[in-house]
Amino acid sequence: MLPSQRDLFDIPDDVSYLNCAYMSPQLRSVRAAGERAIAAKSRPWEISPADFFADSETARALFAELIGGDADGVAIIPSVSYGIAVAAANLPLAPGQNVVVLEEQFPSNVYPWLERASDCGAAVVTVPRPADHDWAAAIDDCMDGNTAIVAVPNCHWTDGSLVDLVRVGARARELGAALVVDATQSLGAYPFDVARVRPDFLVTAAYKWLLGPYSLGFLYADRERRAGRPLEHNWITRAGSEHFGGLVQYTSDFQPGARRYDMGERSNFALLPMALAALRQILDWKVEAVAAAIGELTGRIETGAAALGIAAMPANRRAPHLVGLRLGGDAPDELATQLAARQVFVSVRGDRLRVAPHVYNTAADVDRFIAALRELTGR
């Protein structure tokens, strides 16, 4: 079992930060990489043309390793909304067809589909939250011969309830529908294999479970989706862009694979080194070990909550790294704020108290949370 990695983070002993689903704290190594990168910009004469490409290619390779894909399928993007917009611009959707999303799904994977559906006379079908927490069965019930796109997460952002993407993807392909996955609340803390799920597009932000910086993310495109239309036409995604002297020899050809979907100024000299440090650490830990270690903590949270009469998302229906607690109508107002005043940090999402520990947490953090919850709820 992976022991607590708290010493790799700058977290005081009296802080119980159980809120990685909101934003991860930075690893000391990630902060150091950012500080070195910012200092390097003070000496631009030492930044060579090759540096515009080196970190980008390393990032592609590391991210591809994380998901079991290939580097040619990886694009560097600024946000989930950007990546979903790429998917929306490149997947066919006709009048009378529909896009399937989940109830209370994160809006960055909803708004683009509402807009696209409105533009082409299609519909967005919302899957009601299932009473038995079986999202895959509920999604199946909402798909039909008119379903063109299924746009879902790996686990629900409010409570960690899992979506069996292998099952959903297989059914989508039977119907001729595309699968778009927002994996922001799972990648880095829950194993993912693109060869098994086979998404048309996979999108994630880096600043949560990937332990990276804000304003950076990744897109993975299936081999059949790598010749599409990018959102923007920047110089670095074009063929031959490594040769700065020939940039005015304009070309309609792109760099290979999904690189055409890269955002402009993707060679961010501050953020990319930070993302690389984070990805290397996660790969060194191994995602399976991270998931197991966090699972021990969420299991302790579930047991502690049950002792207070508080229901948690069942372990067999949720990802191991994220748990939602249903407090009911007797929960005190501003519970998250009151917990924060006690140096315990969680989030309220919908009608759930979302608790999201990581490998920097300990059993003592969980016990402090349960004790504070008991005090504040009077249970």
C-alpha positions in Angstrom: 0.0 0.0 0.0 1.3 3.5 -0.9 2.0 5.3 2.4 1.0 8.9 2.9 2.9 11.3 0.6 2.2 14.4 2.7 5.9 15.3 2.9 5.9 15.9 -0.9 3.3 18.7 -0.5 3.2 21.9 1.5 0.3 21.2 3.7 0.4 22.2 7.4 -0.3 19.4 9.9 -3.4 21.2 11.2 -5.1 21.4 7.8 -7.3 18.5 6.6 -7.6 19.2 2.9 -10.1 16.7 1.6 -11.0 18.6 -1.5 -8.9 17.5 -4.5 -12.0 17.4 -6.6 -12.1 21.2 -6.3 -8.4 21.8 -6.9 -5.3 19.8 -6.0 -2.5 21.3 -3.9 0.8 21.5 -5.7 3.5 19.1 -5.2 6.7 20.7 -4.0 8.3 19.4 -7.2 5.6 21.0 -9.4 6.1 24.3 -7.7 9.9 24.1 -8.1 9.5 23.3 -11.8 7.2 26.4 -12.2 9.6 28.6 -10.3 12.5 27.5 -12.5 10.4 28.0 -15.6 9.4 31.5 -14.7 13.0 32.4 -14.0 14.1 31.0 -17.4 11.8 33.5 -19.1 14.0 36.3 -17.7 16.7 35.1 -20.1 14.9 34.5 -23.4 18.1 34.4 -25.4 18.6 30.9 -23.8 15.2 29.7 -25.1 15.9 28.0 -28.4 13.4 27.1 -31.2 13.7 23.5 -30.2 12.3 24.4 -26.7 9.0 25.3 -28.4 8.6 21.6 -29.1 10.5 19.5 -26.6 8.2 19.8 -23.5 5.1 19.5 -25.6 6.2 16.2 -27.0 7.3 15.0 -23.6 3.9 15.9 -22.2 2.1 14.0 -25.0 4.2 10.9 -24.3 3.6 11.0 -20.5 -0.1 11.6 -20.9 -0.4 8.8 -23.5 1.4 6.5 -21.0 -1.1 7.4 -18.3 -4.1 6.4 -20.4 -2.6 3.6 -22.4 -2.7 5.5 -25.7 -0.2 6.8 -28.2 1.4 10.3 -28.2 0.1 11.1 -31.7 -3.4 11.1 -30.3 -2.7 13.7 -27.7 -3.4 17.5 -28.0 -2.6 20.2 -25.5 -5.5 22.4 -24.6 -6.3 25.1 -22.1 -9.5 23.8 -20.6 -12.2 21.1 -20.8 -14.6 23.5 -22.6 -12.0 23.9 -25.3 -11.6 20.2 -25.7 -15.4 19.6 -25.8 -15.7 22.3 -28.4 -13.1 20.4 -30.5 -15.3 17.3 -30.2 -18.5 19.2 -31.0 -16.9 20.7 -34.1 -15.8 17.4 -35.4 -18.6 14.9 -34.7 -21.6 14.7 -37.0 -25.0 15.7 -35.6 -28.1 16.0 -37.8 -31.6 17.3 -37.3 -33.7 14.9 -35.3 -30.7 13.2 -33.6 -29.7 13.6 -30.0 -26.8 14.0 -27.6 -27.0 12.1 -24.3 -25.7 13.7 -21.1 -26.2 13.0 -17.4 -28.4 14.8 -14.9 -26.4 17.5 -13.1 -23.4 16.8 -15.3 -20.6 19.4 -15.1 -21.6 22.3 -17.4 -18.5 22.4 -19.5 -19.7 19.1 -21.0 -23.2 20.3 -21.4 -23.3 23.9 -22.7 -21.4 23.1 -26.0 -23.9 20.3 -26.7 -26.9 22.5 -26.0 -25.5 25.1 -28.4 -24.6 22.5 -31.1 -28.0 20.8 -30.8 -29.8 24.2 -31.1 -27.8 25.1 -34.2 -28.6 21.9 -36.1 -32.1 21.0 -34.9 -31.0 18.1 -32.7 -31.9 17.5 -29.0 -30.0 17.0 -25.8 -31.3 14.0 -23.8 -30.6 14.1 -20.0 -30.3 10.8 -18.2 -32.1 11.0 -14.8 -30.0 10.0 -11.8 -30.7 6.3 -11.2 -32.0 5.2 -7.8 -29.7 2.2 -7.9 -26.7 4.3 -9.0 -26.3 2.3 -12.2 -25.5 5.0 -14.6 -24.6 2.6 -17.5 -28.1 1.0 -17.4 -29.7 4.4 -17.2 -27.7 5.7 -20.1 -28.6 2.6 -22.1 -32.3 3.3 -21.4 -31.9 6.8 -22.9 -30.0 5.9 -26.0 -31.9 5.0 -29.2 -31.4 4.9 -33.0 -31.3 8.7 -33.1 -28.4 9.0 -30.6 -25.4 10.5 -32.3 -23.2 11.4 -29.4 -22.9 10.2 -25.8 -21.0 12.9 -23.7 -20.4 11.7 -20.2 -17.8 11.7 -17.4 -15.9 8.7 -16.0 -17.5 9.4 -12.6 -20.1 12.0 -11.6 -18.5 15.2 -10.2 -20.9 15.6 -7.3 -20.5 12.2 -5.6 -18.1 10.0 -7.5 -20.7 7.6 -8.8 -19.1 5.6 -11.6 -20.1 5.4 -15.2 -19.1 2.0 -16.8 -17.6 3.5 -19.9 -16.6 0.2 -21.4 -20.3 -0.8 -21.4 -21.5 2.6 -22.5 -19.0 2.8 -25.3 -19.8 -0.6 -26.6 -23.5 0.2 -26.7 -22.8 3.6 -28.4 -20.8 1.9 -31.1 -23.7 -0.6 -31.7 -25.9 2.4 -32.4 -23.3 4.2 -34.5 -22.9 6.9 -31.9 -19.7 8.7 -30.8 -18.4 8.6 -27.2 -17.0 11.8 -25.6 -15.5 11.5 -22.1 -14.7 14.3 -19.7 -12.3 12.5 -17.3 -11.3 15.5 -15.2 -12.6 14.0 -12.0 -10.9 10.7 -12.5 -7.6 10.7 -14.5 -4.7 10.4 -12.2 -6.6 8.8 -9.4 -8.6 6.1 -11.2 -7.2 3.8 -13.9 -8.3 4.5 -17.4 -7.5 2.5 -20.6 -8.4 4.0 -23.9 -8.0 0.7 -25.6 -10.9 -0.7 -23.5 -13.1 2.4 -23.4 -12.4 3.5 -27.0 -13.7 7.1 -26.8 -13.8 9.2 -29.9 -12.6 12.1 -27.8 -11.3 12.1 -24.2 -10.8 15.5 -22.5 -9.4 16.5 -19.1 -8.1 19.4 -17.1 -4.8 19.1 -15.3 -5.4 21.0 -12.1 -7.4 18.4 -10.2 -6.4 14.7 -10.0 -3.5 15.2 -12.4 -1.9 17.5 -9.8 -0.9 20.0 -12.4 -1.4 23.7 -13.1 -4.6 25.6 -13.9 -5.3 26.6 -17.5 -3.8 23.5 -19.0 -5.4 20.2 -20.1 -5.2 17.4 -22.6 -7.3 15.9 -25.3 -7.0 12.4 -26.7 -8.5 11.7 -30.1 -9.2 8.2 -31.5 -7.3 7.4 -34.7 -10.4 8.0 -36.8 -10.8 11.5 -35.3 -7.3 12.9 -35.9 -7.9 14.5 -39.3 -10.6 16.9 -38.3 -10.9 20.7 -38.2 -9.1 22.5 -35.3 -10.8 25.3 -33.4 -7.9 27.7 -34.3 -5.3 27.9 -36.9 -1.9 28.6 -35.3 1.5 28.4 -36.7 3.0 25.6 -34.6 0.5 23.0 -35.6 1.4 23.2 -39.2 3.9 20.9 -40.9 7.4 22.1 -40.9 6.9 24.6 -38.1 10.1 23.5 -36.4 11.9 25.5 -39.1 11.4 29.1 -38.0 13.0 30.6 -41.1 10.4 28.9 -43.3 7.3 29.9 -41.5 6.2 32.2 -44.2 6.1 29.2 -46.6 2.5 28.7 -45.8 1.1 25.2 -46.0 -2.3 23.4 -45.6 -0.6 20.4 -44.0 -0.6 19.8 -40.3 1.8 18.2 -37.8 0.9 14.5 -37.5 -2.0 13.1 -35.4 -4.0 15.2 -33.0 -1.4 17.9 -32.8 -3.7 20.0 -35.2 -6.0 20.4 -32.2 -3.3 22.0 -30.0 -4.2 25.4 -28.6 -2.2 28.5 -29.7 0.9 29.2 -27.6 0.8 25.6 -26.4 4.5 25.8 -25.6 3.7 27.5 -22.3 7.2 27.8 -20.7 5.7 28.1 -17.2 2.8 25.6 -17.2 4.2 22.7 -19.2 7.2 22.1 -17.0 4.8 22.0 -14.0 2.5 19.5 -15.8 5.5 17.3 -16.6 6.6 17.2 -13.0 3.1 16.2 -11.9 2.7 13.5 -14.6 6.0 12.0 -13.8 5.1 11.7 -10.1 1.8 10.1 -10.8 3.4 7.6 -13.2 6.0 6.9 -10.5 3.4 6.2 -7.9 1.2 4.2 -10.4 -2.5 5.1 -10.7 -3.6 1.8 -9.4 -1.6 2.4 -6.2 -3.0 5.9 -5.9 -6.6 4.6 -6.3 -6.0 1.9 -3.6 -4.5 4.4 -1.1 -7.3 6.9 -1.5 -9.9 4.1 -1.4 -8.7 3.3 2.1 -9.5 6.9 3.1 -12.9 7.1 1.4 -13.8 3.8 3.0 -13.0 5.2 6.4 -15.1 8.3 5.5 -18.0 6.1 4.5 -17.7 4.1 7.8 -17.5 7.2 9.9 -20.4 8.9 8.1 -22.5 5.7 8.6 -21.9 5.9 12.4 -23.5 9.4 12.3 -26.5 8.1 10.3 -25.3 9.8 7.1 -25.6 7.8 3.8 -22.7 7.7 1.4 -22.5 6.7 -2.2 -22.0 2.9 -2.0 -18.4 1.8 -2.6 -19.4 -0.6 -5.3 -21.1 2.2 -7.3 -18.5 4.9 -7.0 -14.9 5.6 -7.9 -12.6 4.9 -4.9 -11.2 8.4 -4.8 -14.4 10.4 -4.4 -17.4 10.1 -2.1 -20.6 12.0 -1.8 -22.5 12.2 1.6 -26.2 12.9 1.6 -27.1 14.9 4.7 -30.8 15.5 4.1 -32.8 18.6 5.1 -31.3 18.9 8.6 -27.8 19.8 7.4 -26.7 23.2 8.8 -26.5 26.1 6.3 -23.0 26.8 5.0 -21.7 23.5 6.3 -18.6 23.6 4.1 -17.8 27.1 5.4 -18.2 26.0 9.0 -15.9 23.0 8.3 -13.3 25.3 6.7 -13.3 27.4 9.9 -12.1 24.2 11.6 -9.4 23.7 9.0 -11.3 20.9 7.3 -11.9 21.5 3.6 -14.6 19.8 1.5 -17.2 20.9 -1.1 -21.0 21.1 -1.3 -22.1 20.0 -4.8 -25.8 19.8 -5.4 -27.4 18.2 -2.3 -24.2 16.3 -1.4 -21.2 17.0 0.7 -18.3 15.9 -1.6 -15.2 14.6 0.1 -12.2 14.0 -2.1 -8.9 13.0 -0.3 -5.6 12.1 -1.9 -2.3 10.5 -1.0 -1.3 13.6 1.0 -4.1 12.8 3.5 -4.0 10.5 6.5 -6.4 8.7 8.8 -6.1 11.6 11.2 -7.5 14.0 8.5 -10.5 11.7 8.1 -11.0 11.4 11.8 -10.9 15.2 12.2 -13.5 15.6 9.4 -15.8 13.1 11.0 -15.4 14.7 14.5 -16.2 18.2 13.0 -19.2 16.8 11.1 -20.5 15.2 14.3 -20.2 18.5 16.1 -21.8 20.6 13.4 -24.7 18.3 12.6 -25.4 17.4 16.2 -25.4 13.7 15.4 
